[in-house]
Structures are given as C-alpha cells and as structure tokens.
Amino acid sequence: MFKKILIANRGEIALRIIRTCREMGIKTVAVYSTADRESLHVKFADEAVCIGKPAGAESYLNVPNIIAAAEITNADAIHPGYGFLAENAKFAEICGQNGIKFIGPTPEQIRLMGDKVTAKETMIKAGVPVVPGGQGLLPSLEEAKRIAKEIGYPIILKATAGGGGKGMRVVWAEEDLERNYDMAKNEAAASFKNDGIYMEKFVEEPRHIEIQVAGDRYGTVCHLSERDCSIQRRHQKLVEESPSPFMTPELRKAMGDAAKKAASAINYESVGTIEFLVDKHRNFYFMEMNTRIQVEHCVTEEVTNFDLIKEQILIAMGEKISGLDYEPEMHAIECRINAEDPYNDFRPSPGKITTLHQPGGHGIRIDSHVYAGYVIPPYYDSMIAKIIAVARTREEAINTMSRALSEYVIEGVKTTIPFHQQLMKDENFRKGNFTTKFLETFQMK
C-alpha cells in the first residue's frame, strides 16, 4: 500500500485523485504553479508544494521540481493524471530511477503506443484492424504522392508524435497535397519537436468510439465497454457518452476483443483507452492508445459503478485484476464545461468567476475545481468542469442533462453551457444521428 501519493497535475483531475486517495487512506501531496495557489486541489491535499511560475514548462512540466517535491514530502508514488507528463516515458523512467512509483504503464509501454507509427505496426502484428495507409513515416513529398494515389483520396496526414489534432491535415485532392504536407510537418515540429508524419486513408462519416481497458503486471486484461466521443470540435472532445447509440452487442464484443488484444500485445499494465474510428458500415479501425486515465473516465465509472482511479492505484501497487469484462448498466452523458465563448468561435474566456451555482439532484455528478471568486488562469486548458448525467435510458439521460444545464449558473466568464443546452435539444443528437463531422454544420442560435 502506498502511504503518500504526489499528484503531478492540477484542476479537477488532481481533486478527483485526492478524493479516491482519501477513501483509500492514502495521504496526498498537491503541486501547484503560482497561478494555481488558490485552486481547490491545493486546499484539499494533505500537503502542497509550489513548483514554479505559471507557464507549464516552468511548473507542471518541470520534472526536476516535481521529483524534488516528491522527495522532500517523502511521497512513494506519483500520479500524473492526464495531459502534462501523463504519457511522458522519460518522466516515468526518472520516477523509477528515484525510487518513486509512477502510477501508470511502464516507460516502454508508453513509448510503444506514444509513437503513432510504431503503435500502428504493433497493432498490425497483433491482428487489430487499422486504417489502410502507408507503412511508416513519409520520407518525402514524392512518396506521399505515390501512396496517396495508391490508396485513393481523401487521405489524412498525421504527426507521429501527435495528439489533439496538431499536425493533422485532411487532403481531398492531389493538388492540395504539397501545401498540407508542408503545413502538417511544420505544425508537428512546432508542437512536438518531431516533424515525422504518416498517411492514412481518411474514413468518411466516422464515429469516434473508444474502449476502456485495464491490465495488470501478471498478463490479465479486461475491458469496461465503450465511450462515444464523436461530438468534437477540431479534434477536441466536447461530449462523451456510454453506451454509444451506434453500438450493437456484436460490435461491442468485436471491439472489446480487439481492445484486449491490443493491450495484451504490449503486456499493458494500468488503465488505458484504445481509440477507434468506426465507419457507417460498423467497420472499426485502431486509431491510437491513450496510456493514461482519460478526461471522460467518469462516464465509464457511472455506467459500470467502478472507480477507475482506485483500480489504477491498485494495479500500480501490484494487485491482480479480476479479468472480468464490464458492460454498461446505465446510460451516462458527459458535457465538458469550458471557459470559452461558443458565440465567438469558442474563444477562451479566462477571468474571475463572480457567481457560481452548480446543479444537483438525482443522476447528476459534477467534477470541478472552481468556486465563486476563483480566477481562471489563461495559461492552461480552458475546461473548468465536467457534468455527467446518468439514467436508465439515453432519452432520460439527455433530459436529466438538459434540466441540470438549465440550473447551472456561472457568471463573470463565458462558458460552453449555452452550447450544451442547444445540443441537448438538437433533433439529430437526440436521435443519435451524428458523426465526428456533426459540429461542422451545427449552428448556435
């Protein structure tokens, strides 16, 4: 049993981890930048250490300061949350070198799945379906033209070290290839210090459906069913739900088996997510693996009644998992509440929250770190809360979410609450008729 865990993160996920640790009887250490001094995760942890200035590079990505904070507080493990250092193999390695347990997969497992080309090659060997495309990195524009002609347009260029839509370009015709090829490489280099890109066939009218998995160090893996993340803007998820309205029992079994095969192929130990693209004919293709806890893990927790953070900690302590697969027992929908203006191209809206009233009632869960008087800093991701509605059916979950959103009051900054209110009333959304392209035609009223 860990005696003390340092949480190398901020905001709602840091607070979420603190809560599970407290239930498990484990002491916690919060780290914070000078901009986050008044954040709730700092107030609720047993100890707190300032690790630097507001910029992420000087605080939440500052490995020496984080390791020093763990050493001076005698923390025996570090939980990275999501984002920042959560999928940084070097950081996981450094933790081990300093006698601190990294709560997550091994450095080698992170590396295998972190590089998209290596991950795809690993999945091909494991027999997991992948999107058709060239093998390996594109060495030149001429080779890109040759492969594109071979697999047929449209194609998509992706950064091998990428994520969050960075270094990603869809190309519909050969005359657009050179421009997008250069843009993808330049953006990849700027975002990840790695300009390597690869090509895949672009799947039209896809859904983005991911499978939650867990594995232990003894070779046992299981899945906890799917989350539909198709409602997204510029590859950033806004709404997630489980079960997917597109799912069938046969598809769930096939995708669940493929996800377990993917995790087993790298002897995965921790919780993680296998992300798939699913076309309109219900063919599915491996996209990537997230070797960390996901923002949207709460959706799975609510439909399976399973604490994924606790499971992640237990696996890191060497506990065995049951190996049982879990299917949704309820329907859950999560809306990400961002400090952004949906009437102004989702422009970030940092600042002071002057009034806050959070909804409640049966079937509502809110994960958030903000309060009235809290100042949202401009240095980090704009998400300030996640609201999850749970009910027996999808229709009931949507109605519960609509009711809760009507009660949600945040003043002083702009938020995405109006967007979610309108989405819950949209006829196509309510019918489950949507793909990842849904928001390209959705208009705010």
C-alpha positions in Angstrom: 0.0 0.0 0.0 1.3 3.5 -0.9 1.5 5.8 2.1 1.6 9.0 0.2 0.9 10.0 -3.5 2.0 13.2 -5.1 -0.3 14.3 -7.9 1.7 15.9 -10.8 -1.3 17.7 -12.2 -3.8 20.5 -11.5 -7.5 21.3 -11.5 -10.4 18.8 -11.5 -8.3 15.7 -12.1 -6.0 16.5 -9.2 -9.0 16.9 -7.0 -10.6 13.7 -8.3 -7.4 11.7 -7.5 -7.2 13.3 -4.0 -10.8 12.1 -3.2 -10.0 8.5 -4.1 -6.8 8.6 -2.2 -8.6 9.8 0.9 -11.1 7.0 0.7 -8.2 4.5 0.4 -6.4 6.1 3.4 -3.5 7.4 1.4 -2.0 10.8 2.1 -1.7 13.2 -0.8 0.7 16.0 -2.0 -0.5 18.7 -4.4 1.9 20.6 -6.6 0.9 23.9 -8.0 2.2 26.9 -10.0 2.0 30.4 -8.6 -1.1 30.9 -10.8 -2.9 28.0 -9.0 -2.2 28.9 -5.4 -5.9 29.3 -4.7 -7.1 26.2 -6.6 -9.1 23.6 -4.7 -6.7 20.8 -5.2 -4.2 22.8 -3.2 -6.6 23.3 -0.4 -7.8 19.7 -0.2 -4.5 17.8 -0.3 -2.7 16.9 2.9 0.4 18.8 1.7 1.1 21.3 -1.1 4.3 22.4 -2.8 4.8 25.3 -5.2 6.8 24.0 -8.2 7.2 27.2 -10.3 5.8 30.0 -12.3 2.5 29.9 -14.2 3.9 28.6 -17.6 3.5 24.8 -17.9 7.2 24.4 -18.8 8.2 26.1 -15.6 5.8 24.1 -13.3 3.7 21.1 -14.3 6.2 20.1 -16.9 9.2 20.9 -14.7 10.5 17.4 -13.9 13.3 18.3 -11.5 10.9 20.4 -9.4 8.3 17.7 -9.3 10.8 15.0 -8.3 12.2 17.3 -5.7 8.7 17.9 -4.3 8.1 14.1 -4.1 11.5 13.7 -2.3 11.0 16.4 0.3 7.5 15.2 1.2 8.5 11.5 1.2 5.9 10.6 -1.4 6.4 7.0 -2.6 4.3 7.3 -5.8 3.3 9.9 -8.4 0.0 10.0 -10.2 0.3 12.1 -13.4 -3.4 12.5 -14.1 -4.0 13.3 -17.8 -2.1 15.7 -20.0 1.2 17.3 -18.9 3.6 14.4 -18.1 1.0 11.6 -18.1 2.3 10.0 -21.3 6.0 11.0 -20.9 8.1 7.9 -20.9 11.2 9.7 -19.8 9.3 11.1 -16.7 8.1 7.6 -15.8 11.7 6.4 -16.2 13.0 9.2 -13.9 10.4 8.4 -11.3 11.7 4.8 -11.2 15.4 5.9 -11.0 14.5 7.9 -7.9 12.7 5.1 -6.2 9.2 6.6 -6.8 6.4 4.5 -8.4 4.9 6.0 -11.5 1.2 5.3 -11.4 0.7 4.2 -15.0 2.2 1.9 -17.5 5.9 1.2 -17.9 8.1 3.6 -19.9 8.5 1.0 -22.7 4.7 0.6 -23.0 4.3 4.4 -23.2 6.9 4.6 -25.9 5.4 1.8 -27.9 2.0 3.5 -28.0 3.2 7.1 -27.9 4.8 6.9 -31.4 1.8 6.5 -33.8 3.8 4.7 -36.5 5.2 2.2 -34.0 1.8 1.8 -32.4 0.2 1.0 -35.8 2.9 -1.5 -36.7 2.4 -3.2 -33.3 -1.4 -3.4 -33.9 -0.9 -4.9 -37.3 1.2 -7.6 -35.8 -1.4 -8.2 -33.1 -4.2 -8.6 -35.7 -6.0 -5.4 -34.7 -7.8 -3.7 -37.6 -6.0 -0.4 -38.7 -6.9 2.3 -41.2 -5.3 1.5 -44.6 -2.3 3.6 -45.4 1.4 3.7 -45.9 3.8 1.8 -43.7 6.0 4.0 -41.5 6.9 7.7 -41.8 6.7 9.6 -45.1 10.3 10.2 -46.2 9.3 12.7 -48.9 6.6 14.6 -50.7 7.1 12.3 -53.8 6.5 9.2 -51.6 3.4 10.8 -50.1 2.0 11.4 -53.7 2.7 7.8 -54.6 1.0 6.3 -51.5 -2.0 8.7 -51.8 -2.5 7.7 -55.4 -2.3 4.0 -54.4 -4.9 4.2 -51.5 -7.0 6.9 -53.1 -8.2 10.3 -51.9 -9.3 11.6 -49.4 -6.3 10.9 -47.2 -5.2 12.2 -43.8 -1.7 13.3 -42.7 -0.9 12.8 -39.0 2.0 13.6 -36.8 3.7 10.5 -35.4 4.2 12.2 -32.1 0.9 14.0 -32.2 -2.3 14.4 -30.4 -5.2 16.9 -30.0 -5.4 17.5 -33.8 -1.9 19.0 -34.0 0.0 18.1 -37.2 -3.2 16.7 -38.7 -4.4 17.6 -42.2 -7.2 16.1 -44.4 -6.3 16.2 -48.2 -9.1 15.7 -50.7 -7.2 16.0 -54.0 -3.6 15.8 -55.2 -3.3 19.5 -56.0 -3.8 20.2 -52.2 -1.2 17.6 -51.0 2.0 19.7 -51.2 0.6 22.6 -49.2 -0.9 20.3 -46.5 2.2 18.1 -46.4 4.3 21.2 -45.5 1.8 22.5 -43.0 1.5 19.2 -41.2 5.3 18.8 -40.9 5.8 22.4 -39.7 3.0 22.1 -37.1 4.3 18.8 -35.9 7.8 20.2 -35.5 6.5 23.2 -33.6 4.2 21.2 -31.3 6.2 18.1 -30.6 9.8 18.9 -31.8 9.3 16.0 -34.2 8.2 16.7 -37.8 7.6 13.0 -38.6 4.2 12.4 -40.3 2.4 9.4 -41.8 -0.5 8.9 -44.1 -3.8 7.0 -43.7 -7.0 6.7 -45.8 -9.5 9.3 -44.5 -12.5 7.5 -43.1 -15.6 9.5 -44.1 -18.6 9.8 -41.8 -16.8 8.2 -38.9 -17.7 7.9 -35.3 -15.0 8.1 -32.7 -15.6 5.2 -30.2 -13.1 4.2 -27.6 -12.8 1.2 -25.4 -11.7 1.5 -21.8 -9.2 -1.2 -20.8 -7.3 -2.3 -17.7 -4.3 -4.7 -17.4 -2.1 -5.9 -14.6 1.6 -7.0 -14.5 0.5 -10.6 -14.5 -0.8 -10.6 -18.0 -4.5 -10.2 -17.3 -6.5 -7.7 -19.3 -10.2 -6.7 -19.4 -12.4 -4.1 -21.0 -15.1 -1.9 -19.5 -17.0 -1.2 -22.7 -17.2 1.9 -24.9 -17.5 5.6 -24.9 -18.7 7.5 -27.9 -16.7 10.7 -28.3 -17.9 11.8 -31.8 -19.2 15.2 -30.7 -15.9 17.1 -31.1 -14.6 20.4 -32.4 -11.2 20.5 -34.2 -10.5 17.0 -32.8 -11.2 18.2 -29.2 -14.0 16.3 -27.5 -16.9 18.2 -26.1 -19.4 15.5 -25.2 -18.9 11.8 -24.4 -21.4 9.1 -23.6 -21.8 5.4 -22.9 -23.2 3.2 -24.3 -22.8 4.6 -27.8 -26.2 5.0 -29.6 -24.5 3.3 -32.6 -23.4 0.2 -30.7 -24.7 -3.3 -31.1 -23.9 -6.3 -28.8 -22.0 -7.9 -31.7 -19.9 -4.7 -32.4 -19.2 -4.2 -28.6 -17.8 -7.8 -28.4 -15.7 -7.4 -31.5 -14.3 -4.0 -30.4 -13.8 -5.2 -26.8 -11.9 -8.3 -28.0 -9.8 -6.1 -30.3 -9.0 -3.7 -27.5 -7.9 -6.5 -25.2 -5.8 -7.9 -28.0 -4.2 -4.5 -28.4 -3.4 -4.2 -24.6 -2.1 -7.8 -24.4 0.2 -7.2 -27.4 2.3 -4.8 -25.2 1.6 -6.6 -21.9 -0.1 -3.4 -20.7 -0.4 -2.7 -17.0 -2.6 0.1 -15.9 -5.9 1.6 -17.1 -5.9 2.9 -20.7 -8.0 3.6 -23.7 -8.0 2.1 -27.2 -9.5 4.6 -29.6 -11.2 3.5 -32.8 -12.7 5.1 -35.9 -16.0 3.3 -36.8 -17.4 3.9 -40.3 -21.1 3.9 -41.3 -21.0 0.2 -42.0 -19.7 -0.5 -38.5 -16.2 -1.4 -39.7 -13.7 -0.2 -37.0 -10.1 0.7 -37.2 -7.5 1.3 -34.5 -6.6 5.0 -34.2 -4.4 5.3 -31.1 -4.0 4.2 -27.5 -4.0 6.7 -24.6 -1.8 5.2 -21.9 -3.3 7.2 -19.1 -6.6 8.0 -17.4 -8.9 9.9 -19.7 -10.8 13.1 -19.1 -14.0 11.2 -19.8 -13.3 8.3 -17.4 -16.2 9.4 -15.3 -18.7 8.2 -18.0 -17.4 4.7 -17.6 -17.4 4.9 -13.8 -21.1 5.9 -13.8 -22.3 3.1 -16.2 -20.3 0.3 -14.6 -20.2 1.5 -10.9 -16.4 1.2 -11.0 -13.7 3.5 -9.6 -11.1 3.7 -12.3 -8.7 5.9 -10.3 -8.7 3.3 -7.5 -8.1 0.5 -10.0 -5.2 2.4 -11.4 -3.6 2.8 -8.0 -4.2 -0.8 -7.0 -2.6 -2.1 -10.3 0.4 0.2 -9.6 0.7 -1.5 -6.1 0.9 -4.9 -7.8 -2.7 -6.0 -7.2 -4.3 -8.5 -9.6 -7.4 -7.5 -11.6 -10.4 -9.8 -11.9 -10.2 -10.1 -15.7 -13.9 -9.7 -16.0 -15.3 -7.5 -18.7 -17.9 -4.9 -17.8 -20.9 -3.8 -19.9 -22.9 -0.6 -19.3 -25.7 -0.9 -16.7 -27.0 2.6 -17.2 -26.6 5.4 -19.7 -24.3 8.4 -19.0 -23.6 11.6 -20.9 -20.8 14.0 -20.0 -20.6 17.6 -21.1 -17.3 19.4 -20.8 -17.8 22.9 -19.4 -15.1 25.1 -20.8 -14.4 28.8 -20.2 -15.0 29.6 -23.8 -17.4 31.7 -25.8 -19.5 29.4 -28.1 -20.9 32.5 -29.8 -17.4 33.8 -30.7 -15.7 30.7 -32.2 -15.1 29.2 -28.8 -12.6 31.9 -27.8 -11.1 31.3 -24.4 -12.6 33.4 -21.6 -10.3 33.4 -18.6 -11.1 35.6 -15.6 -12.8 35.8 -12.3 -16.0 33.7 -11.6 -18.2 36.2 -9.8 -21.2 33.9 -9.3 -21.4 30.1 -9.3 -24.4 27.8 -8.8 -23.9 24.1 -9.6 -26.9 21.9 -10.3 -27.7 18.7 -8.3 -30.4 16.2 -8.0 -30.8 12.6 -8.9 -28.4 11.4 -11.6 -26.1 14.3 -11.7 -22.3 14.3 -11.0 -20.0 17.3 -11.3 -16.2 17.1 -11.3 -14.8 20.6 -10.9 -12.2 22.6 -9.1 -13.7 26.1 -9.4 -15.8 28.2 -7.0 -17.2 31.7 -6.7 -14.3 34.1 -6.6 -11.9 31.7 -8.3 -9.8 33.3 -11.1 -9.4 31.1 -14.2 -5.8 31.5 -15.3 -5.1 32.0 -19.0 -2.1 29.5 -19.1 -3.9 26.1 -19.2 -6.7 24.2 -20.8 -10.0 26.0 -20.6 -12.0 23.1 -19.1 -13.4 24.1 -15.7 -15.9 21.4 -15.0 -17.4 18.1 -16.2 -21.1 17.5 -15.7 -22.3 13.9 -16.0 -26.0 12.8 -16.2 -26.9 9.2 -15.5 -30.2 7.5 -16.1 -31.6 4.1 -17.2 -32.1 5.2 -20.9 -30.4 7.6 -23.2 -33.5 9.8 -23.5 -33.8 10.1 -19.8 -30.1 10.9 -19.5 -30.5 13.7 -22.1 -33.5 15.1 -20.2 -31.6 15.0 -16.9 -28.7 16.8 -18.5 -31.0 19.4 -20.0 -32.6 20.1 -16.6 -29.2 20.3 -14.9 -27.7 22.7 -17.5 -30.7 25.0 -17.0 -29.7 25.2 -13.3 -26.0 25.8 -14.0 -25.0 29.4 -13.4 -21.5 30.7 -14.0 -21.1 34.4 -14.2 -18.0 36.6 -14.8 -16.7 34.5 -17.7 -18.2 33.0 -20.8 -18.8 29.2 -20.8 -19.9 26.5 -23.2 -23.1 25.9 -21.1 -25.3 27.5 -23.9 -23.8 25.3 -26.5 -24.6 22.2 -24.5 -28.1 23.4 -23.8 -28.8 23.7 -27.5 -27.1 20.4 -28.3 -29.3 18.5 -25.9 -32.4 19.9 -27.8 -31.0 19.1 -31.3 -33.2 16.5 -33.1 -30.3 14.7 -34.7 -28.3 14.5 -31.5 -31.3 13.2 -29.6 -31.9 10.5 -32.3 -28.2 9.5 -32.1 -27.6 10.6 -35.8 -24.2 12.1 -35.7 -20.5 11.6 -36.7 -17.3 13.5 -35.9 -18.4 16.0 -38.5 -21.6 16.9 -36.7 -20.4 20.3 -35.4 -19.3 21.4 -38.8 -23.0 22.2 -39.6 -24.3 22.8 -36.1 -25.2 26.5 -35.6 -25.6 28.3 -32.3 -28.9 30.2 -32.0 
